[in-house]
Amino acid sequence: MSRIDEKTNWLNKTEMAAWISFIETIGDLQYNLDSDLRESSDMTAGDYQVLVYLSESPERRTRMCDLAARLNLTPSGLTRRLDGLVKEGSVTREVSTEDRRVQLAVLTPQGYRELVAAAPHHVASVRHRFIDRLTTEQLKHLTAAFTNIREGLFE
């Protein structure tokens, strides 16, 4: 056995089963939620997420750098993501009146209407594919587990 193997804290059977179940499920879940959203609204999950974040921001606008961070995208990745939304008229890019160096992403009234139209279908999909498959107790445990994992990501 190599020196690396001696230091590796390998996953036991239970840990491995949990990890594999998570990895396989999250990919399939995201794929199905995205497919459902595209069928009902012709919108990708990534676009939907942009519209949701902007709708929750004061005055439905946010700094591009903050939006990129929230979406875990690079600035160029955010630019590519927004290009289609800008072309469709769902989002605009504006220069901040407070600091001309800052670009803002702004949700348009059209983008808000698209979000409002897509939201019931998306929520129904989330319910069908995730929420309704778990008991209230399982949901509480899942919330606690993922809260713990998320907090550990930023230590």
VOTI-675626 format. One record per residue: residue in one letter; x, y, z of N, C-alpha, C, O, CB in turn. Coordinates in steps of 0.001 Angstrom, whole numbers, padded with zeros to 6 digits, always signed. Glycine has a CB too. Layout:
AXYZXYZXYZXYZXYZ
...
This chain:
M+000848-001173+000000+000000+000000+000000+000896+001240+000000+001883+001301+000733-000966-000004+001226
S+000550+002209-000813+001373+003415-000911+001172+004315+000305+000245+004134+001095+001044+004185-002198
R+002058+005278+000426+002006+006240+001523+000692+007033+001494+000127+007329+002547+003210+007199+001448
I+000210+007374+000310-001043+008116+000185-002197+007274+000721-003041+007775+001464-001302+008516-001289
D-002233+005996+000344-003308+005114+000793-003341+004995+002311-004416+004887+002901-003151+003735+000170
E-002185+005013+002940-002129+004890+004391-002733+006110+005081-003243+005996+006195-000689+004695+004845
K-002683+007263+004441-003198+008491+005035-004650+008765+004645-005300+009614+005255-002331+009661+004626
T-005153+008078+003664-006506+008322+003178-007536+007709+004104-007458+006529+004445-006675+007771+001772
N-008485+008507+004501-009589+008037+005336-010728+007630+004393-011659+008400+004157-010056+009151+006371
W-010637+006410+003863-011578+005931+002862-012993+005903+003400-013210+005739+004600-011180+004555+002383
L-013949+006062+002510-015359+005997+002902-015737+004558+003235-015357+003621+002534-016271+006549+001776
N-016488+004405+004312-016981+003069+004631-018219+002792+003771-018625+003645+002982-017314+002938+006162
K-018810+001626+003914-019931+001208+003070-021115+002174+003184-021713+002537+002171-020374-000207+003448
T-021452+002583+004382-022572+003498+004600-022278+004866+004002-023131+005456+003339-022876+003630+006098
E-021076+005367+004235-020684+006672+003693-020664+006656+002172-021120+007601+001529-019311+007081+004227
M-020137+005587+001602-020078+005468+000149-021485+005406-000447-021754+006038-001469-019273+004222-000255
A-022369+004660+000179-023748+004568-000313-024426+005940-000285-025138+006296-001224-024558+003557+000533
A-024211+006707+000776-024795+008049+000884-024230+008967-000195-024973+009700-000847-024529+008647+002283
W-022909+008923-000380-022255+009782-001367-022732+009457-002782-023090+010361-003538-020730+009633-001277
I-022739+008185-003141-023170+007780-004488-024639+008135-004700-025012+008622-005767-022948+006258-004703
S-025460+007899-003709-026878+008243-003818-027050+009743-004064-027848+010150-004908-027638+007818-002542
F-026304+010558-003329-026374+012010-003509-025939+012408-004918-026657+013132-005608-025500+012723-002466
I-024771+011941-005344-024214+012328-006650-025153+011931-007783-025423+012735-008674-022831+011681-006861
E-025644+010719-007756-026516+010257-008829-027867+010974-008802-028419+011299-009853-026721+008749-008727
T-028391+011215-007618-029707+011844-007498-029664+013317-007872-030553+013789-008582-030237+011688-006083
I-028670+014050-007422-028638+015492-007683-028553+015772-009179-029215+016685-009673-027451+016146-006955
G-027756+015007-009901-027673+015195-011339-028986+014900-012035-029432+015673-012883-026594+014327-011908
D-029610+013776-011678-030895+013409-012282-031992+014403-011896-032825+014760-012729-031299+011989-011855
L-031995+014846-010646-033000+015804-010194-032866+017121-010959-033860+017662-011443-032869+016048-008677
Q-031647+017633-011066-031434+018883-011794-031849+018750-013255-032468+019654-013816-029968+019308-011703
Y-031506+017621-013867-031879+017388-015260-033398+017404-015424-033918+018045-016338-031305+016048-015752
N-034107+016702-014544-035565+016632-014639-036237+017970-014339-037199+018338-015014-036091+015577-013692
L-035753+018696-013349-036322+020009-013050-036111+020958-014232-037006+021721-014595-035690+020597-011765
D-034918+020899-014826-034622+021743-015984-035523+021362-017166-036062+022240-017840-033128+021617-016380
S-035685+020073-017417-036550+019605-018511-037990+020056-018304-038638+020521-019241-036495+018074-018626
D-038488+019921-017084-039855+020349-016783-040017+021850-017016-041031+022291-017557-040222+019996-015329
L-039038+022619-016618-039099+024070-016775-039085+024454-018255-039840+025325-018686-037927+024740-016038
R-038229+023804-019014-038163+024084-020459-039482+023739-021158-039920+024457-022057-037008+023291-021104
E-040106+022643-020740-041387+022250-021342-042482+023268-021073-043294+023557-021952-041817+020891-020818
S-042509+023809-019872-043589+024712-019487-043326+026167-019856-044270+026937-020034-043824+024612-018015
S-042055+026557-019972-041766+027986-020166-040707+028276-021215-040460+029440-021530-041334+028585-018874
D-040082+027254-021758-038976+027451-022697-037831+028245-022051-037125+028998-022721-039476+028177-023960
M-037665+028059-020737-036642+028754-019965-035736+027712-019313-036214+026676-018850-037284+029693-018890
T-034438+027979-019274-033537+027060-018593-033587+027317-017086-034022+028379-016641-032091+027211-019130
A-033142+026347-016321-033071+026516-014874-032112+027655-014518-032358+028399-013569-032623+025202-014197
G-031024+027792-015274-030080+028886-015033-030713+030244-015252-030498+031165-014463-028872+028742-015929
D-031497+030380-016323-032189+031640-016589-033224+031917-015504-033356+033047-015035-032861+031607-017975
Y-033949+030888-015114-034955+031027-014058-034296+031524-012770-034824+032407-012093-035681+029678-013809
Q-033156+030956-012445-032458+031345-011226-032042+032820-011281-032147+033529-010280-031227+030451-011010
V-031577+033279-012431-031224+034700-012587-032450+035565-012321-032378+036532-011562-030660+034982-014012
L-033569+035222-012941-034786+036018-012779-035262+036017-011325-035714+037045-010821-035895+035485-013695
V-035164+034874-010653-035556+034798-009238-034675+035720-008405-035188+036515-007617-035458+033338-008713
Y-033364+035628-008566-032458+036461-007762-032703+037940-008016-032706+038739-007080-030996+036114-008069
L-032907+038307-009263-033170+039719-009557-034511+040156-008973-034636+041281-008489-033150+039964-011076
S-035514+039279-009012-036829+039640-008469-036775+039862-006961-037578+040617-006412-037853+038553-008793
E-035832+039207-006295-035690+039324-004841-034803+040501-004433-034724+040834-003251-035120+038036-004273
S-034144+041124-005391-033234+042234-005104-034004+043553-005000-035037+043726-005647-032147+042335-006195
P-033497+044479-004184-034150+045794-004104-034254+046417-005503-033292+046423-006271-033364+046740-003146
E-035419+046926-005802-035707+047549-007097-035465+046599-008275-035325+047035-009418-034857+048796-007267
R-035418+045296-007979-035215+044250-008994-033946+044493-009816-033929+044303-011032-036432+044177-009928
R-032899+044912-009130-031603+045150-009771-030496+044796-008797-030652+044914-007581-031469+046627-010241
T-029375+044361-009353-028225+044043-008498-026941+044228-009299-026934+044180-010529-028323+042587-007941
R-025870+044438-008569-024566+044579-009233-024197+043265-009898-024439+042185-009359-023462+045006-008221
M-023608+043379-011077-023243+042182-011835-022291+041300-011026-022431+040077-011027-022597+042572-013179
C-021335+041905-010343-020367+041106-009581-021060+040337-008453-020683+039204-008156-019258+042010-009002
D-022068+040945-007825-022808+040258-006759-023653+039122-007319-023742+038053-006716-023701+041249-006004
L-024274+039354-008476-025078+038316-009109-024203+037139-009529-024580+035981-009346-025827+038883-010324
A-023043+037438-010087-022115+036374-010488-021712+035536-009280-021682+034308-009358-020862+036970-011166
A-021405+036187-008175-021013+035458-006963-022161+034585-006457-021944+033438-006067-020572+036443-005861
R-023362+035117-006464-024511+034356-005966-024794+033133-006836-025246+032101-006339-025751+035248-005906
L-024525+033255-008145-024765+032165-009082-023553+031238-009231-023604+030257-009972-025144+032730-010433
N-022469+031556-008523-021212+030806-008650-020711+030800-010089-020287+029770-010613-021398+029366-008160
L-020767+031970-010716-020286+032133-012090-019143+033128-012119-019056+034012-011266-021425+032594-013024
T-018269+032984-013096-017245+033990-013343-017933+035195-013995-019057+035065-014480-016083+033423-014254
P-017286+036353-014015-017885+037493-014712-018217+037174-016175-019271+037569-016672-016944+038691-014650
S-017324+036464-016861-017609+036127-018264-018737+035097-018358-019528+035133-019300-016338+035587-018960
G-018816+034188-017400-019909+033226-017365-021251+033919-017170-022247+033543-017788-019682+032208-016259
L-021272+034935-016306-022502+035698-016101-022868+036469-017371-024037+036526-017751-022345+036668-014907
T-021880+037054-018015-022140+037778-019266-022808+036861-020278-023797+037239-020907-020830+038353-019850
R-022274+035662-020437-022873+034700-021373-024289+034329-020938-025190+034229-021771-022002+033430-021474
R-024483+034129-019650-025811+033765-019145-026812+034885-019418-027955+034629-019795-025753+033458-017630
L-026368+036135-019225-027282+037262-019397-027534+037616-020862-028573+038190-021187-026738+038468-018679
D-026604+037282-021743-026755+037678-023145-028111+037290-023723-028769+038115-024357-025657+037055-023977
G-028535+036055-023515-029822+035597-024038-030989+036319-023380-031959+036680-024047-029966+034097-023839
L-030894+036530-022069-031962+037211-021338-032080+038669-021769-033181+039216-021835-031713+037127-019829
V-030947+039292-022059-030961+040676-022551-031570+040719-023952-032397+041580-024253-029521+041276-022564
K-031156+039790-024794-031669+039729-026169-033190+039533-026181-033887+040120-027008-030981+038585-026947
E-033707+038693-025248-035144+038433-025144-035911+039600-024527-037131+039681-024662-035382+037184-024324
G-035201+040505-023850-035864+041625-023185-036262+041345-021753-037017+042115-021159-037068+042014-023951
S-035763+040242-021180-036098+039877-019797-035239+040618-018779-035660+040848-017646-035937+038377-019599
V-034042+040987-019191-033072+041653-018320-032401+042756-019135-032226+042626-020346-032007+040634-017748
T-032033+043831-018464-031199+044855-019096-029936+045017-018271-029891+044659-017094-031959+046214-019227
R-028922+045558-018903-027689+045940-018204-027679+047459-018150-027934+048135-019146-026389+045372-018926
E-027378+047983-016963-027336+049429-016787-026082+049808-016004-025553+049015-015226-028611+049935-016063
V-025629+051011-016222-024519+051549-015446-025101+052150-014177-026117+052845-014229-023701+052614-016262
S-024475+051893-013049-024939+052422-011766-024857+053940-011763-023874+054519-012225-024113+051838-010604
T-025897+054583-011238-025872+056044-011116-024986+056476-009947-024562+057629-009881-027302+056595-010932
E-024709+055556-009030-023878+055859-007865-022392+055697-008155-021565+056404-007580-024267+054970-006707
D-022052+054766-009048-020647+054496-009392-020611+054030-010844-021001+052903-011150-020004+053414-008426
R-020152+054883-011717-020170+054612-013157-019331+053387-013545-019460+052881-014660-019667+055827-013910
R-018484+052914-012644-017681+051718-012937-018473+050434-012725-018043+049360-013146-016429+051697-012065
V-019615+050539-012083-020413+049373-011701-021535+049140-012702-022292+050053-013030-020991+049552-010290
Q-021631+047898-013184-022723+047496-014063-023790+046790-013228-023472+046020-012322-022209+046572-015213
L-025043+047058-013539-026165+046430-012854-026923+045531-013823-027039+045835-015010-027107+047495-012251
A-027429+044434-013308-028383+043613-014043-029756+043990-013497-029963+044030-012284-028083+042052-013890
V-030692+044265-014406-032013+044753-014008-033088+043868-014627-033077+043615-015832-032212+046236-014436
L-034004+043404-013808-035138+042615-014269-036156+043557-014903-036596+044512-014264-035777+041803-013097
T-036526+043300-016137-037514+044133-016828-038921+043694-016446-039102+042599-015913-037323+044056-018362
P-039917+044531-016709-041302+044090-016479-041627+042810-017258-042336+041943-016748-042284+045204-016877
Q-041115+042686-018484-041331+041463-019261-040705+040266-018563-041324+039206-018477-040754+041610-020677
G-039482+040423-018062-038805+039342-017350-039563+038930-016104-039639+037746-015775-037397+039755-016980
Y-040125+039915-015410-040906+039613-014211-042164+038831-014585-042522+037875-013897-041280+040912-013462
R-042837+039225-015662-044031+038492-016110-043674+037059-016485-044425+036132-016179-044689+039206-017312
E-042529+036870-017149-042091+035518-017511-041829+034674-016266-042184+033496-016220-040824+035580-018380
L-041215+035277-015272-040943+034581-014016-042254+034191-013325-042410+033057-012874-040085+035464-013083
V-043177+035125-013247-044466+034861-012604-045208+033742-013339-045862+032915-012704-045330+036147-012567
A-045114+033711-014662-045779+032669-015442-045110+031307-015242-045795+030285-015197-045777+033039-016928
A-043793+031281-015124-043050+030016-014988-043085+029456-013571-043017+028240-013391-041610+030216-015409
A-043189+030311-012572-043065+029885-011177-044038+028784-010767-043601+027823-010134-043261+031059-010285
P-045328+028863-011088-046227+027779-010652-045839+026417-011236-045948+025396-010557-047662+028107-011048
H-045392+026402-012478-044980+025146-013111-043708+024601-012452-043570+023399-012230-044752+025354-014627
H-042787+025516-012149-041532+025100-011513-041807+024548-010112-041261+023513-009729-040535+026290-011439
V-042649+025239-009357-042976+024782-008003-043673+023420-008052-043405+022555-007219-043873+025817-007281
A-044558+023233-009018-045227+021937-009172-044201+020842-009464-044310+019731-008944-046283+021998-010303
S-043215+021152-010289-042158+020191-010603-041325+019868-009359-041025+018704-009096-041251+020738-011722
V-040955+020898-008599-040189+020699-007364-040984+019835-006396-040433+018933-005765-039834+022058-006709
R-042275+020110-006280-043125+019298-005409-043154+017845-005862-042932+016931-005068-044543+019861-005376
H-043428+017643-007140-043577+016293-007688-042279+015491-007580-042304+014320-007202-044023+016364-009149
R-041167+016105-007904-039903+015380-008004-039100+015351-006706-038143+014583-006594-039068+015987-009080
F-039475+016180-005715-038660+016281-004506-039513+016301-003232-039490+015341-002462-037796+017533-004566
I-040251+017364-003008-040947+017589-001738-041926+016462-001408-041903+015921-000302-041691+018916-001781
D-042783+016109-002365-043819+015115-002089-043280+013702-001895-044032+012808-001505-044813+015111-003203
R-042023+013487-002152-041420+012156-001992-040820+011960-000592-040308+010890-000266-040334+011941-003054
L-040896+013009+000217-040302+012970+001549-041346+013311+002609-042286+014064+002356-039111+013941+001637
T-041162+012747+003790-042025+013104+004919-041548+014429+005499-040449+014894+005198-042022+011984+006012
T-042377+015022+006323-041992+016264+006999-040725+016046+007824-039838+016900+007850-043142+016774+007905
E-040646+014903+008491-039459+014590+009301-038213+014467+008415-037148+014966+008775-039677+013278+010098
Q-038342+013813+007273-037208+013682+006349-036775+015055+005829-035581+015324+005697-037577+012756+005167
L-037737+015907+005540-037410+017257+005067-036637+018037+006135-035685+018752+005821-038696+018019+004682
K-037047+017895+007384-036348+018575+008481-034916+018068+008608-033988+018855+008794-037099+018372+009809
H-034738+016752+008506-033392+016177+008593-032532+016619+007399-031355+016945+007552-033470+014631+008653
L-033133+016622+006238-032413+017043+005034-031992+018508+005139-030868+018865+004785-033285+016829+003783
T-032894+019347+005624-032579+020766+005815-031408+020923+006776-030478+021683+006506-033811+021533+006344
A-031449+020212+007888-030364+020299+008870-029052+019806+008277-028005+020420+008479-030710+019489+010126
A-029108+018700+007549-027889+018135+006965-027277+019095+005951-026075+019357+005997-028188+016784+006297
F-028084+019620+005043-027528+020503+004015-027130+021858+004568-026209+022485+004045-028523+020690+002899
T-027795+022321+005604-027361+023551+006267-025977+023346+006867-025111+024212+006746-028372+023978+007362
N-025768+022211+007510-024472+021882+008101-023390+021779+007017-022289+022301+007188-024564+020561+008892
I-023702+021115+005919-022735+020971+004820-022400+022336+004238-021228+022651+004031-023291+020038+003712
R-023423+023153+003971-023207+024487+003375-022346+025362+004283-021437+026045+003811-024558+025185+003104
E-022630+025342+005573-021836+026151+006501-020378+025710+006495-019480+026542+006621-022410+026057+007924
G-020135+024420+006350-018775+023903+006310-018024+024291+005049-016793+024283+005039-018797+022417+006436
L-018738+024629+003988-018083+025028+002737-017370+026367+002856-016470+026662+002070-019099+025094+001616
F-017762+027175+003825-017215+028515+003930-016313+028704+005144-016027+029828+005556-018329+029507+003976
E-015871+027583+005708-014954+027658+006874-013537+027859+006407-012623+027946+007227-015042+026378+007743
